Amino acid sequence: MLNAAMILSGMGPLVPVEQMSDWGKYFAAGYAIFSGVVFISTIGIILAPAAHRMLHRFHLEEEKKTPGDL
């Protein structure tokens, strides 16, 4: 579980795990997943205004419908 969490979060495989306690392994796995979620969320919040501006510049917004359209 620890190696999977470390690889999933982009921290890479963890090789010497024999010296860690079981609770240390759970903490490291939870920390890796938590930090990955925080990193992705932060990047999304930072890049959202730029992506919104780019969509407006390229006119990729949804077309406005008139009341007579089906």
Rosetta blueprint (number, residue, H / E / L):
1 M L
2 L H
3 N H
4 A H
5 A H
6 M H
7 I H
8 L H
9 S L
10 G L
11 M L
12 G L
13 P L
14 L L
15 V L
16 P L
17 V L
18 E L
19 Q L
20 M L
21 S L
22 D H
23 W H
24 G H
25 K H
26 Y H
27 F H
28 A H
29 A H
30 G H
31 Y H
32 A H
33 I H
34 F H
35 S H
36 G H
37 V H
38 V H
39 F H
40 I H
41 S H
42 T H
43 I H
44 G H
45 I H
46 I H
47 L H
48 A H
49 P H
50 A H
51 A H
52 H H
53 R H
54 M H
55 L H
56 H H
57 R H
58 F L
59 H L
60 L L
61 E L
62 E L
63 E L
64 K L
65 K L
66 T L
67 P L
68 G L
69 D L
70 L L
